[in-house]
């Protein structure tokens, strides 16, 4: 995957250089241009066609929130991260309504920006590999959180996140499918417990279940990992 092309829109030269330096320290990102005013940003955005804009709010010639909506109107494929000294809740609400990927408050720290950029990079990569999505994957994209965070927030009663993580990791070994009884024996849990976790993964769209017939002819559910599942 090619580097994410970033346009930095910031009127203070010192902050602009800091943002440029921090951005290019993160693997997979390249600053394709800078703009010190809203007018200049409107001129270069069409020429540079960035993937991502790092945008301030306060400019002598305009408002960053207005420029955010300009981007939404004319360049819907471009994402925006706000980096600003603005702390008013109205500004934050307006940014959220405008669909920003994140809202960072100055003074910006490298680790915080790095965390956001890595999330953004992973988000883009995930989008490019998806066709149809499950609810589980929509939750991950919409909330922009890690697999572990989604798991911890959304798993139902009776599903332990740590056990689920182990189940998913071990299940990847059985690409041809496995029954709940066989899987329970393999990882050392009861058939009932194994089936509860496997059926949960079926509900999230990460595993599919097919019927197979054993030696005595009794049908059993065989659980098969789908390509969308991650350990």
C-alpha positions in Angstrom: 0.0 0.0 0.0 1.4 3.4 -0.9 2.1 6.1 1.6 -0.8 8.2 3.0 -0.5 11.7 1.4 -1.0 14.4 4.0 -1.8 18.1 3.5 -1.0 20.3 6.6 -3.1 23.5 6.9 -1.7 25.6 9.8 -1.0 29.4 9.9 1.7 29.3 12.6 5.1 28.3 11.0 6.5 26.7 14.1 3.4 24.5 14.6 3.4 23.7 10.9 7.0 22.4 11.0 6.3 20.4 14.2 3.3 18.8 12.5 5.3 18.0 9.4 8.2 16.5 11.4 5.9 14.4 13.6 3.8 13.2 10.7 6.8 12.0 8.7 8.2 10.2 11.7 5.3 7.7 11.4 5.8 4.9 8.9 3.4 5.1 5.9 2.8 8.8 5.9 4.2 11.5 3.6 3.5 15.2 3.7 2.6 16.2 0.1 2.0 19.9 0.9 1.4 22.7 3.3 -0.8 25.7 3.4 -0.7 28.7 5.8 -4.2 30.0 5.1 -7.6 28.9 4.1 -7.3 30.5 0.7 -4.0 28.8 0.0 -5.5 25.5 1.2 -8.3 25.7 -1.3 -5.8 26.4 -4.1 -3.5 23.4 -3.4 -6.0 20.8 -2.2 -7.3 20.2 -5.8 -3.7 20.0 -7.2 -2.3 17.8 -4.5 -5.3 15.5 -4.0 -4.2 14.4 -0.4 -5.7 11.4 1.4 -5.7 13.3 4.7 -5.7 16.9 5.9 -4.3 18.0 9.3 -6.3 21.1 9.9 -6.2 24.0 12.4 -9.4 26.0 13.2 -8.2 29.6 13.7 -7.0 31.5 10.6 -6.8 35.2 9.8 -8.8 34.6 6.6 -11.3 32.1 7.7 -12.5 29.3 9.9 -11.2 25.7 9.8 -14.6 24.3 10.5 -16.0 26.1 7.4 -13.1 24.6 5.4 -13.9 21.2 6.8 -17.4 21.5 5.4 -15.9 22.8 2.1 -13.8 19.5 2.0 -16.9 17.5 2.7 -18.8 19.2 -0.1 -16.1 19.0 -2.8 -13.7 16.2 -1.7 -15.7 13.6 0.1 -12.8 11.0 -0.3 -10.5 13.2 1.8 -10.3 12.6 5.6 -9.6 15.3 8.2 -7.9 15.4 11.6 -8.2 18.6 13.5 -5.2 19.9 15.4 -6.1 23.0 17.2 -6.1 25.1 20.4 -9.9 25.4 20.2 -11.4 23.8 23.3 -15.0 25.0 23.1 -17.5 22.1 23.1 -19.4 23.8 20.2 -16.2 23.4 18.1 -15.8 19.8 19.1 -19.5 19.1 18.2 -19.1 20.8 14.9 -16.0 18.8 14.1 -17.8 15.5 14.9 -20.7 16.5 12.7 -18.3 17.2 10.0 -16.9 13.7 10.2 -13.3 14.4 11.4 -11.3 11.3 12.1 -9.9 12.8 15.3 -9.7 16.1 17.3 -6.3 16.8 18.9 -5.8 19.8 21.2 -2.6 21.8 21.1 0.1 21.6 22.2 0.3 18.4 20.3 2.4 15.5 21.7 4.1 13.1 19.2 2.8 10.0 20.9 -0.8 11.2 20.7 -0.5 12.1 17.0 1.4 8.9 16.3 -1.5 6.9 17.9 -4.1 8.6 15.8 -2.1 8.2 12.5 -1.5 4.5 13.1 -5.3 4.1 13.7 -6.0 6.0 10.5 -3.5 3.9 8.6 -5.0 0.7 9.9 -8.5 2.0 9.1 -7.6 2.7 5.5 -5.9 -0.6 5.1 -9.0 -2.4 6.4 -11.3 -0.5 4.1 -9.2 -1.5 1.1 -9.4 -5.2 1.9 -13.1 -5.3 2.6 -16.0 -6.3 0.4 -19.1 -7.0 2.4 -18.9 -6.4 6.1 -20.3 -7.9 9.3 -21.7 -5.9 12.2 -18.5 -6.7 14.1 -16.5 -5.0 11.3 -18.8 -2.1 11.0 -18.4 -1.5 14.8 -14.6 -1.5 14.4 -14.7 0.9 11.5 -17.3 3.3 12.9 -15.8 3.5 16.4 -12.2 3.3 15.1 -11.0 1.2 18.0 -8.8 -1.9 18.1 -10.0 -5.4 18.0 -9.4 -5.9 21.7 -11.3 -2.7 22.6 -14.3 -3.8 20.6 -14.2 -7.2 22.1 -14.1 -5.8 25.7 -16.9 -3.4 25.0 -19.3 -5.5 23.1 -19.1 -9.2 24.2 -22.2 -10.5 25.8 -22.5 -12.1 29.3 -20.9 -15.4 29.5 -18.1 -14.5 27.0 -14.8 -13.7 28.6 -12.6 -11.4 26.4 -9.3 -13.2 27.3 -10.8 -16.6 26.7 -12.3 -15.4 23.4 -8.9 -14.1 22.3 -7.4 -17.6 23.0 -10.3 -19.3 21.2 -9.8 -17.1 18.1 -6.0 -17.7 18.1 -6.3 -21.5 18.4 -9.2 -21.7 15.9 -7.0 -20.3 13.2 -5.1 -23.6 13.3 -8.1 -25.5 11.9 -8.7 -24.0 8.5 -10.7 -27.1 7.4 -13.1 -26.8 10.4 -13.6 -28.5 13.8 -16.5 -29.5 16.0 -17.2 -28.0 19.4 -16.3 -31.3 21.1 -13.0 -31.6 19.3 -12.1 -28.0 19.9 -13.0 -28.2 23.6 -10.7 -31.2 24.0 -8.0 -29.4 22.1 -7.9 -26.2 24.3 -9.1 -27.9 27.5 -12.6 -26.6 28.0 -16.0 -28.3 28.0 -17.9 -29.0 24.8 -20.7 -26.7 26.0 -18.2 -23.8 26.7 -16.5 -24.4 23.4 -19.8 -24.3 21.5 -20.8 -21.0 23.3 -17.7 -19.3 22.1 -17.9 -20.7 18.6 -21.5 -19.8 18.2 -20.7 -16.2 19.3 -18.1 -16.1 16.6 -20.7 -17.3 14.1 -22.9 -14.4 15.3 -20.1 -11.8 14.6 -19.6 -13.2 11.1 -16.0 -14.4 11.8 -16.8 -18.1 11.7 -19.4 -20.1 9.7 -21.0 -23.4 10.8 -21.8 -26.3 8.5 -23.4 -29.6 9.3 -21.2 -32.7 9.1 -22.1 -36.3 9.8 -20.1 -38.4 12.3 -19.5 -42.1 12.4 -23.0 -42.9 13.7 -24.7 -40.6 11.3 -25.6 -37.9 13.8 -25.1 -34.5 12.3 -22.7 -32.2 14.1 -21.9 -28.5 13.6 -18.4 -27.9 12.1 -17.0 -24.5 12.7 -14.9 -22.9 9.9 -12.9 -19.8 10.2 -13.6 -17.0 7.7 -10.9 -14.8 6.2 -12.2 -11.8 8.1 -11.3 -13.2 11.5 -8.3 -11.8 13.3 -6.7 -13.3 16.4 
